[in-house]
Amino acid sequence: MSDNHQNTAAFSFLAWISFAISSLGTLAGIIYLEGDLWMKGFLAMGYLFSLTSCFTVAKVVRDKHEAEKFAHKIEKAKQNKILKDYDLD
């Protein structure tokens, strides 16, 4: 079984297109919202902060998963070495 899991090109395209549409739609909604400039600025700042926070959380989760996967590989290699060293055949 391979540890290399790749997303398809269609899935990646869909993810980026949906990200672009949702971002542009939200920003357009803020721009056309009736209200003062300071209110629109506050909403835009909150939206951008939430957006960057989502990317950061996704990276942290991915990095944690990759670190655990690496630790499991090391542990498995140690177990295989011990079993090989004590092979009674």
N, C-alpha and C positions, 0 to 999 in steps of 0.2 A: 504494500500500500504506500502510495506516495504522500509525502508531507506537503507537497507543493499544490496549494489550492488556488487556482486562478479564476477570476471572474471572466465571464464571456464579454466580448466587445459590446454586445447589445446591452448587457446589464450595466456596464460602465457608462455607456452612452445615455441610457435611461436615467441613471443616477445623476449625471451632470446636467442633463436637460431639465430634469425636475427641480434640481437645485437652482438653476438659472431662472426658470419660470417663477418659482416661489419667491426667490429673492427680488426679482424685478417687479413682481406683482405686489409684494409688501412695500417696496420702496415707492412704487407708483401710488399705492393707497395712502402712504404718508404724505407724499407731495400734494395729492389732490384733496387731502383732508381739509375741511374747513377749520381754521384755527390760526393762532399766531405762529410766527416763525420760531419762537423759542419752544413752543409745544411740539412742533414738527421736528425741531432739532433734538429735543429730548427723546422723542419716540425713535428717531433714526439712530441716535446714540445707543439707546437701549437695545434696538434690533441688532446693530452691528456687534455690540458686546455679547449678546446672546449667541449670535452666529459664530464668533470667534471662540466662545466658550464651548460650543458644540464640537468644533474641530479639535480643540485641545482635549476634551474628554474622550473623543474617539481615538486620538493618538495615544493617550494614557492607557486606555483599555487594550489597544492593539499591542503596545509595548509590553504590557504586563503578560498578555497571552504569549507573545513571542519569547519572553524571558522564561516563563513556565515551561514552554515547549522545549527550549534549550536545556533547562535543568533536567527535564525528563530524559532527554537524549543522553546527557552525561550519566545520569543514574543508570540507564539501561546499558550503556557501554561498560560501566563498572560491574554491573551484574554479569554481563556476558564474559568479561575478563575473569571474574571469580569462577564462573562455571567452567570456563575453558581451562583455567589453571588446575582445577580439581576434577577434571574429567577422568573417570576411572576406567575407561575403555582400554 
